[in-house]
Amino acid sequence: MSKQQLFYGDNLDIMRKHIPDETVDLCYIDPPFNSKRNYNQIYNNIGKEDKAQTTAFVDTWEWNARAEKEYDEICRNENGRFTSQTSDLIRGLYRILGRGSLMSYLISMTLRINEIHRVLKSTGSFYLHCDSTANHYLRIVLDAIFCKQGGHFLNEIVWCYNVGGKSKRYFARKHDTIFWYAKNAKNYCFNLTESDRIPYMAPGLVGEEKAKCGKTPTDVWWHTIVSPNGKEKTGYPTQKPRGILDRIVKVHSERGDLLLDFFAGSGTFGESAYENERDCILIDQNIESLNVMRKRFNKYQVIWCDDVSDKTNIINKNFS
């Protein structure tokens, strides 16, 4: 039986303390996008939507003492943790962007992406889910960390959906970007099967015949967002659909592999891992995220992992 480990606390500290080198087969993250928005958690009563909300998380970054310290850590690189290209890149971006929210965000992400590279096995893959806010900067950070150490950029996947806001001042934004990088340019897991085929819209084809006549997925994925009235809905504001994460899990890992998501949010990646018989480490420092996962995972085998000094009543307790 697969199992999940759920950590509450700062993901950078937890990865450095608890996840050894080259132990993770697949990592997916859906981090904050630096959108400068507050995201609210919607609570549901039994079968009826409750109007009560609370702030789930604030996606706003600022230049502060912590950002200054993290910038110095990358640039000084006293312990040789970073590639020279990574340190040079951050210095260059600092000269262009200066002290501000975007620079603070990129420094934070650089530290964490660097840890991903460390914990991934040589055959491991990394999926970074983002949007147009900072994806162009994140791509060069990924190149500096992965490609300069034998890794390789494989795909920029465009996830398209047809719901959401509209605008009279610009074309409505209806897609997210998902970058796929492999730690080794020649040796990585990619298991497309017949079940991954996308059926053609050909008249007269049904069932298995329709699936066999389908095509393999491209780098454009059409999939609706989580329906406000669907069974998947948890109320967590940035929840992603199982269909997207199931494809990533199945194609890039095997049964029994160890997966990682350190911006766990509502826990969709962890649920996909468990249902597909993979082990998974989930990390989040947002108490609302932990509360959502507590309810969502009460049927699974979950190991609470105590990591932070600021203990709460949800740490070290099983879902029961």
Buried (B, 14 or more C-beta within 10 A) or exposed (E): EBBBBBBBBBBBBBBBEBBEEBBBBBBBBBBBBBBEEEBBBBBEEEEEEEEEEEEBBEBBBEBEEEBEEBBEBBBEBEEEBBBEBBBEBBEEBBEEBEEEBBBBBBBBBBBBBBBBBBBBBEBBBBBBBBBEBBBEBBBBBBBBBBBBBEBBBBEEBBBEBEEEEEEEEEEEEBBBBBBBBBBBBEEBBEEEEEEBBEBEEEEEBEEEEBBEEBEEBEEEBEBEBBEEEEEBBBBBBBBBBBEBBBBBBBBBBEEEBBBBBBBBBBBBBBBBBBEBBBBBBBBBBBBBBBBBBBEBBEEBEBEBBEBBEEEEEBBEEEBE
